[in-house]
């Protein structure tokens, strides 16, 4: 498992992008974004979530499981 950024970055350097990263690693869905769409933080959080998703190789929890055989 990847390391949470809040465990490796000093508090004064922890950003909204890092918050999105950590939320993805903790299993939150992209739709769980805590910021409203008209807030710039919404997009920064989403950027962090997307970066974590890419680092995991696209192992997304945001959709139904692949059930093809």
Biopython code that builds the backbone (N, CA, C, O; Angstrom):
import numpy as np
from Bio.PDB.StructureBuilder import StructureBuilder

atoms = [
    (1, "UNK", "N", (0.835, -1.176, 0.000)),
    (1, "UNK", "CA", (0.000, 0.000, 0.000)),
    (1, "UNK", "C", (0.884, 1.245, 0.000)),
    (1, "UNK", "O", (1.936, 1.279, 0.638)),
    (2, "UNK", "N", (0.447, 2.234, -0.707)),
    (2, "UNK", "CA", (1.168, 3.501, -0.757)),
    (2, "UNK", "C", (1.031, 4.227, 0.572)),
    (2, "UNK", "O", (0.104, 3.973, 1.341)),
    (3, "UNK", "N", (1.959, 5.128, 0.830)),
    (3, "UNK", "CA", (1.976, 5.894, 2.074)),
    (3, "UNK", "C", (1.107, 7.137, 1.944)),
    (3, "UNK", "O", (1.112, 7.813, 0.915)),
    (4, "UNK", "N", (0.366, 7.422, 3.000)),
    (4, "UNK", "CA", (-0.427, 8.644, 3.022)),
    (4, "UNK", "C", (0.512, 9.839, 3.080)),
    (4, "UNK", "O", (1.527, 9.809, 3.775)),
    (5, "UNK", "N", (0.175, 10.869, 2.361)),
    (5, "UNK", "CA", (1.030, 12.057, 2.339)),
    (5, "UNK", "C", (1.018, 12.781, 3.676)),
    (5, "UNK", "O", (2.011, 13.409, 4.043)),
    (6, "UNK", "N", (-0.082, 12.706, 4.409)),
    (6, "UNK", "CA", (-0.128, 13.400, 5.707)),
    (6, "UNK", "C", (0.875, 12.807, 6.690)),
    (6, "UNK", "O", (1.237, 13.444, 7.679)),
    (7, "UNK", "N", (1.325, 11.576, 6.411)),
    (7, "UNK", "CA", (2.311, 10.931, 7.274)),
    (7, "UNK", "C", (3.749, 11.262, 6.879)),
    (7, "UNK", "O", (4.680, 10.977, 7.634)),
    (8, "UNK", "N", (3.937, 11.862, 5.700)),
    (8, "UNK", "CA", (5.290, 12.105, 5.209)),
    (8, "UNK", "C", (5.593, 13.569, 4.912)),
    (8, "UNK", "O", (6.747, 13.920, 4.667)),
    (9, "UNK", "N", (4.581, 14.423, 4.929)),
    (9, "UNK", "CA", (4.749, 15.839, 4.594)),
    (9, "UNK", "C", (4.468, 16.676, 5.837)),
    (9, "UNK", "O", (3.502, 16.411, 6.552)),
    (10, "UNK", "N", (5.299, 17.685, 6.104)),
    (10, "UNK", "CA", (5.005, 18.579, 7.238)),
    (10, "UNK", "C", (3.658, 19.280, 7.047)),
    (10, "UNK", "O", (3.240, 19.539, 5.919)),
    (11, "UNK", "N", (2.995, 19.579, 8.141)),
    (11, "UNK", "CA", (1.670, 20.200, 8.090)),
    (11, "UNK", "C", (1.640, 21.481, 7.274)),
    (11, "UNK", "O", (0.662, 21.737, 6.572)),
    (12, "UNK", "N", (2.678, 22.283, 7.350)),
    (12, "UNK", "CA", (2.673, 23.556, 6.628)),
    (12, "UNK", "C", (2.880, 23.391, 5.123)),
    (12, "UNK", "O", (2.734, 24.359, 4.377)),
    (13, "UNK", "N", (3.218, 22.186, 4.663)),
    (13, "UNK", "CA", (3.375, 21.906, 3.237)),
    (13, "UNK", "C", (2.239, 21.043, 2.686)),
    (13, "UNK", "O", (2.171, 20.811, 1.479)),
    (14, "UNK", "N", (1.367, 20.578, 3.538)),
    (14, "UNK", "CA", (0.256, 19.705, 3.142)),
    (14, "UNK", "C", (-0.795, 20.539, 2.407)),
    (14, "UNK", "O", (-1.282, 21.534, 2.943)),
    (15, "UNK", "N", (-1.145, 20.139, 1.188)),
    (15, "UNK", "CA", (-2.054, 20.924, 0.352)),
    (15, "UNK", "C", (-3.362, 20.187, 0.110)),
    (15, "UNK", "O", (-3.539, 19.047, 0.539)),
    (16, "UNK", "N", (-4.265, 20.851, -0.578)),
    (16, "UNK", "CA", (-5.539, 20.242, -0.958)),
    (16, "UNK", "C", (-5.290, 19.062, -1.903)),
    (16, "UNK", "O", (-6.009, 18.064, -1.852)),
    (17, "UNK", "N", (-4.275, 19.174, -2.761)),
    (17, "UNK", "CA", (-3.921, 18.061, -3.654)),
    (17, "UNK", "C", (-3.535, 16.841, -2.821)),
    (17, "UNK", "O", (-3.947, 15.723, -3.130)),
    (18, "UNK", "N", (-2.751, 17.049, -1.774)),
    (18, "UNK", "CA", (-2.352, 15.952, -0.889)),
    (18, "UNK", "C", (-3.564, 15.352, -0.181)),
    (18, "UNK", "O", (-3.640, 14.140, 0.020)),
    (19, "UNK", "N", (-4.495, 16.197, 0.188)),
    (19, "UNK", "CA", (-5.738, 15.749, 0.833)),
    (19, "UNK", "C", (-6.517, 14.826, -0.111)),
    (19, "UNK", "O", (-7.027, 13.790, 0.316)),
    (20, "UNK", "N", (-6.608, 15.198, -1.387)),
    (20, "UNK", "CA", (-7.272, 14.344, -2.373)),
    (20, "UNK", "C", (-6.554, 13.016, -2.555)),
    (20, "UNK", "O", (-7.187, 11.968, -2.686)),
    (21, "UNK", "N", (-5.222, 13.068, -2.562)),
    (21, "UNK", "CA", (-4.399, 11.854, -2.673)),
    (21, "UNK", "C", (-4.716, 10.905, -1.513)),
    (21, "UNK", "O", (-5.003, 9.726, -1.717)),
    (22, "UNK", "N", (-4.659, 11.440, -0.307)),
    (22, "UNK", "CA", (-4.899, 10.619, 0.877)),
    (22, "UNK", "C", (-6.314, 10.051, 0.890)),
    (22, "UNK", "O", (-6.519, 8.890, 1.245)),
    (23, "UNK", "N", (-7.285, 10.867, 0.505)),
    (23, "UNK", "CA", (-8.665, 10.375, 0.473)),
    (23, "UNK", "C", (-8.813, 9.213, -0.498)),
    (23, "UNK", "O", (-9.535, 8.260, -0.205)),
    (24, "UNK", "N", (-8.143, 9.268, -1.653)),
    (24, "UNK", "CA", (-8.220, 8.159, -2.612)),
    (24, "UNK", "C", (-7.610, 6.897, -2.012)),
    (24, "UNK", "O", (-8.169, 5.809, -2.148)),
    (25, "UNK", "N", (-6.469, 7.044, -1.351)),
    (25, "UNK", "CA", (-5.816, 5.878, -0.761)),
    (25, "UNK", "C", (-6.631, 5.300, 0.390)),
    (25, "UNK", "O", (-6.520, 4.115, 0.704)),
    (26, "UNK", "N", (-7.445, 6.135, 1.012)),
    (26, "UNK", "CA", (-8.312, 5.663, 2.097)),
    (26, "UNK", "C", (-9.621, 5.084, 1.571)),
    (26, "UNK", "O", (-10.474, 4.670, 2.356)),
    (27, "UNK", "N", (-9.788, 5.051, 0.251)),
    (27, "UNK", "CA", (-10.948, 4.396, -0.339)),
    (27, "UNK", "C", (-12.123, 5.297, -0.668)),
    (27, "UNK", "O", (-13.196, 4.805, -1.017)),
    (28, "UNK", "N", (-11.945, 6.595, -0.564)),
    (28, "UNK", "CA", (-13.051, 7.491, -0.916)),
    (28, "UNK", "C", (-13.215, 7.545, -2.428)),
    (28, "UNK", "O", (-12.247, 7.450, -3.182)),
    (29, "UNK", "N", (-14.461, 7.699, -2.851)),
    (29, "UNK", "CA", (-14.763, 7.815, -4.276)),
    (29, "UNK", "C", (-14.540, 9.253, -4.729)),
    (29, "UNK", "O", (-14.525, 10.180, -3.920)),
    (30, "UNK", "N", (-14.369, 9.418, -6.022)),
    (30, "UNK", "CA", (-14.187, 10.758, -6.569)),
    (30, "UNK", "C", (-15.411, 11.626, -6.279)),
    (30, "UNK", "O", (-15.286, 12.835, -6.084)),
    (31, "UNK", "N", (-16.570, 11.020, -6.252)),
    (31, "UNK", "CA", (-17.807, 11.760, -5.975)),
    (31, "UNK", "C", (-17.913, 12.188, -4.510)),
    (31, "UNK", "O", (-18.825, 12.935, -4.155)),
    (32, "UNK", "N", (-17.002, 11.729, -3.660)),
    (32, "UNK", "CA", (-16.986, 12.122, -2.245)),
    (32, "UNK", "C", (-16.229, 13.433, -2.015)),
    (32, "UNK", "O", (-15.952, 13.798, -0.873)),
    (33, "UNK", "N", (-15.899, 14.129, -3.087)),
    (33, "UNK", "CA", (-15.177, 15.402, -2.986)),
    (33, "UNK", "C", (-15.900, 16.312, -1.993)),
    (33, "UNK", "O", (-17.084, 16.595, -2.171)),
    (34, "UNK", "N", (-15.203, 16.776, -0.946)),
    (34, "UNK", "CA", (-15.862, 17.562, 0.097)),
    (34, "UNK", "C", (-16.120, 19.022, -0.272)),
    (34, "UNK", "O", (-16.774, 19.743, 0.481)),
    (35, "UNK", "N", (-15.613, 19.460, -1.418)),
    (35, "UNK", "CA", (-15.743, 20.863, -1.800)),
    (35, "UNK", "C", (-16.783, 21.030, -2.906)),
    (35, "UNK", "O", (-16.887, 20.177, -3.787)),
    (36, "UNK", "N", (-17.549, 22.115, -2.870)),
    (36, "UNK", "CA", (-18.527, 22.362, -3.934)),
    (36, "UNK", "C", (-17.820, 22.653, -5.258)),
    (36, "UNK", "O", (-16.684, 23.126, -5.276)),
    (37, "UNK", "N", (-18.501, 22.365, -6.352)),
    (37, "UNK", "CA", (-17.903, 22.490, -7.680)),
    (37, "UNK", "C", (-17.513, 23.928, -8.023)),
    (37, "UNK", "O", (-16.657, 24.145, -8.882)),
    (38, "UNK", "N", (-18.119, 24.897, -7.374)),
    (38, "UNK", "CA", (-17.783, 26.297, -7.663)),
    (38, "UNK", "C", (-16.650, 26.819, -6.771)),
    (38, "UNK", "O", (-16.437, 28.028, -6.689)),
    (39, "UNK", "N", (-15.936, 25.930, -6.117)),
    (39, "UNK", "CA", (-14.808, 26.286, -5.256)),
    (39, "UNK", "C", (-13.527, 25.745, -5.898)),
    (39, "UNK", "O", (-13.491, 24.587, -6.316)),
    (40, "UNK", "N", (-12.484, 26.563, -5.981)),
    (40, "UNK", "CA", (-11.232, 26.126, -6.601)),
    (40, "UNK", "C", (-10.652, 24.898, -5.908)),
    (40, "UNK", "O", (-9.939, 24.116, -6.537)),
    (41, "UNK", "N", (-10.943, 24.718, -4.628)),
    (41, "UNK", "CA", (-10.423, 23.564, -3.897)),
    (41, "UNK", "C", (-10.996, 22.254, -4.434)),
    (41, "UNK", "O", (-10.362, 21.205, -4.317)),
    (42, "UNK", "N", (-12.185, 22.311, -5.018)),
    (42, "UNK", "CA", (-12.802, 21.127, -5.622)),
    (42, "UNK", "C", (-11.854, 20.524, -6.662)),
    (42, "UNK", "O", (-11.639, 19.313, -6.693)),
    (43, "UNK", "N", (-11.296, 21.380, -7.504)),
    (43, "UNK", "CA", (-10.438, 20.918, -8.594)),
    (43, "UNK", "C", (-9.057, 20.501, -8.099)),
    (43, "UNK", "O", (-8.453, 19.588, -8.662)),
    (44, "UNK", "N", (-8.554, 21.146, -7.071)),
    (44, "UNK", "CA", (-7.271, 20.749, -6.491)),
    (44, "UNK", "C", (-7.398, 19.385, -5.807)),
    (44, "UNK", "O", (-6.514, 18.540, -5.949)),
    (45, "UNK", "N", (-8.486, 19.166, -5.069)),
    (45, "UNK", "CA", (-8.729, 17.878, -4.420)),
    (45, "UNK", "C", (-8.836, 16.791, -5.483)),
    (45, "UNK", "O", (-8.264, 15.710, -5.339)),
    (46, "UNK", "N", (-9.576, 17.087, -6.555)),
    (46, "UNK", "CA", (-9.765, 16.125, -7.638)),
    (46, "UNK", "C", (-8.436, 15.797, -8.317)),
    (46, "UNK", "O", (-8.202, 14.651, -8.700)),
    (47, "UNK", "N", (-7.578, 16.782, -8.465)),
    (47, "UNK", "CA", (-6.261, 16.558, -9.059)),
    (47, "UNK", "C", (-5.463, 15.556, -8.218)),
    (47, "UNK", "O", (-4.846, 14.642, -8.766)),
    (48, "UNK", "N", (-5.472, 15.721, -6.911)),
    (48, "UNK", "CA", (-4.784, 14.787, -6.026)),
    (48, "UNK", "C", (-5.384, 13.397, -6.081)),
    (48, "UNK", "O", (-4.663, 12.400, -6.082)),
    (49, "UNK", "N", (-6.716, 13.332, -6.127)),
    (49, "UNK", "CA", (-7.407, 12.046, -6.220)),
    (49, "UNK", "C", (-6.990, 11.340, -7.510)),
    (49, "UNK", "O", (-6.691, 10.146, -7.501)),
    (50, "UNK", "N", (-6.970, 12.092, -8.632)),
    (50, "UNK", "CA", (-6.590, 11.518, -9.929)),
    (50, "UNK", "C", (-5.134, 11.055, -9.939)),
    (50, "UNK", "O", (-4.825, 10.013, -10.518)),
    (51, "UNK", "N", (-4.242, 11.806, -9.313)),
    (51, "UNK", "CA", (-2.832, 11.406, -9.251)),
    (51, "UNK", "C", (-2.670, 10.096, -8.485)),
    (51, "UNK", "O", (-1.910, 9.220, -8.896)),
    (52, "UNK", "N", (-3.377, 9.970, -7.388)),
    (52, "UNK", "CA", (-3.311, 8.732, -6.608)),
    (52, "UNK", "C", (-3.899, 7.575, -7.403)),
    (52, "UNK", "O", (-3.367, 6.466, -7.378)),
    (53, "UNK", "N", (-4.987, 7.831, -8.103)),
    (53, "UNK", "CA", (-5.615, 6.802, -8.940)),
    (53, "UNK", "C", (-4.635, 6.308, -9.994)),
    (53, "UNK", "O", (-4.510, 5.103, -10.213)),
    (54, "UNK", "N", (-3.941, 7.230, -10.646)),
    (54, "UNK", "CA", (-2.967, 6.859, -11.671)),
    (54, "UNK", "C", (-1.801, 6.077, -11.066)),
    (54, "UNK", "O", (-1.292, 5.145, -11.688)),
    (55, "UNK", "N", (-1.382, 6.447, -9.870)),
    (55, "UNK", "CA", (-0.264, 5.750, -9.233)),
    (55, "UNK", "C", (-0.638, 4.328, -8.827)),
    (55, "UNK", "O", (0.225, 3.463, -8.679)),
    (56, "UNK", "N", (-1.932, 4.103, -8.649)),
    (56, "UNK", "CA", (-2.409, 2.764, -8.306)),
    (56, "UNK", "C", (-2.667, 1.920, -9.550)),
    (56, "UNK", "O", (-3.067, 0.761, -9.442)),
    (57, "UNK", "N", (-2.444, 2.488, -10.710)),
    (57, "UNK", "CA", (-2.665, 1.760, -11.949)),
    (57, "UNK", "C", (-4.125, 1.676, -12.338)),
    (57, "UNK", "O", (-4.524, 0.746, -13.039)),
    (58, "UNK", "N", (-4.929, 2.625, -11.899)),
    (58, "UNK", "CA", (-6.331, 2.665, -12.281)),
    (58, "UNK", "C", (-7.216, 1.705, -11.528)),
    (58, "UNK", "O", (-8.293, 1.358, -12.014)),
    (59, "UNK", "N", (-6.799, 1.264, -10.359)),
    (59, "UNK", "CA", (-7.624, 0.371, -9.539)),
    (59, "UNK", "C", (-8.709, 1.197, -8.873)),
    (59, "UNK", "O", (-8.590, 1.570, -7.706)),
    (60, "UNK", "N", (-9.758, 1.477, -9.613)),
    (60, "UNK", "CA", (-10.783, 2.402, -9.140)),
    (60, "UNK", "C", (-11.858, 1.708, -8.334)),
    (60, "UNK", "O", (-12.293, 0.604, -8.660)),
    (61, "UNK", "N", (-12.282, 2.385, -7.263)),
    (61, "UNK", "CA", (-13.424, 1.921, -6.481)),
    (61, "UNK", "C", (-14.685, 2.658, -6.901)),
    (61, "UNK", "O", (-15.756, 2.430, -6.337)),
    (62, "UNK", "N", (-14.568, 3.542, -7.890)),
    (62, "UNK", "CA", (-15.670, 4.432, -8.207)),
    (62, "UNK", "C", (-16.703, 3.813, -9.138)),
    (62, "UNK", "O", (-17.727, 4.442, -9.403)),
    (63, "UNK", "N", (-16.478, 2.632, -9.631)),
    (63, "UNK", "CA", (-17.433, 2.010, -10.527)),
    (63, "UNK", "C", (-17.716, 0.583, -10.113)),
    (63, "UNK", "O", (-17.133, 0.080, -9.153)),
    (64, "UNK", "N", (-18.616, -0.074, -10.842)),
    (64, "UNK", "CA", (-18.924, -1.464, -10.515)),
    (64, "UNK", "C", (-17.737, -2.366, -10.831)),
    (64, "UNK", "O", (-16.928, -2.040, -11.699)),
    (65, "UNK", "N", (-17.627, -3.483, -10.146)),
    (65, "UNK", "CA", (-16.516, -4.400, -10.415)),
    (65, "UNK", "C", (-16.627, -5.002, -11.805)),
    (65, "UNK", "O", (-17.722, -5.151, -12.348)),
    (66, "UNK", "N", (-15.496, -5.341, -12.364)),
    (66, "UNK", "CA", (-15.467, -5.973, -13.674)),
    (66, "UNK", "C", (-15.856, -7.439, -13.507)),
    (66, "UNK", "O", (-15.145, -8.205, -12.857)),
    (67, "UNK", "N", (-16.974, -7.820, -14.090)),
    (67, "UNK", "CA", (-17.481, -9.184, -13.918)),
    (67, "UNK", "C", (-17.405, -9.997, -15.199)),
    (67, "UNK", "O", (-18.028, -11.055, -15.285)),
    (68, "UNK", "N", (-16.654, -9.530, -16.206)),
    (68, "UNK", "CA", (-16.524, -10.288, -17.441)),
    (68, "UNK", "C", (-15.703, -11.544, -17.200)),
    (68, "UNK", "O", (-14.761, -11.548, -16.407)),
    (69, "UNK", "N", (-16.073, -12.600, -17.893)),
    (69, "UNK", "CA", (-15.333, -13.860, -17.777)),
    (69, "UNK", "C", (-14.749, -14.233, -19.098)),
    (69, "UNK", "O", (-14.087, -15.265, -19.211)),
]
sb = StructureBuilder()
sb.init_structure("model")
sb.init_model(0)
sb.init_chain("A")
sb.init_seg("    ")
for serial, (resi, resn, name, xyz) in enumerate(atoms, 1):
    if name == "N":
        sb.init_residue(resn, " ", resi, " ")
    sb.init_atom(name, np.array(xyz, "f"), 0.0, 1.0, " ", f" {name:<3s}", serial, name[0])
structure = sb.get_structure()
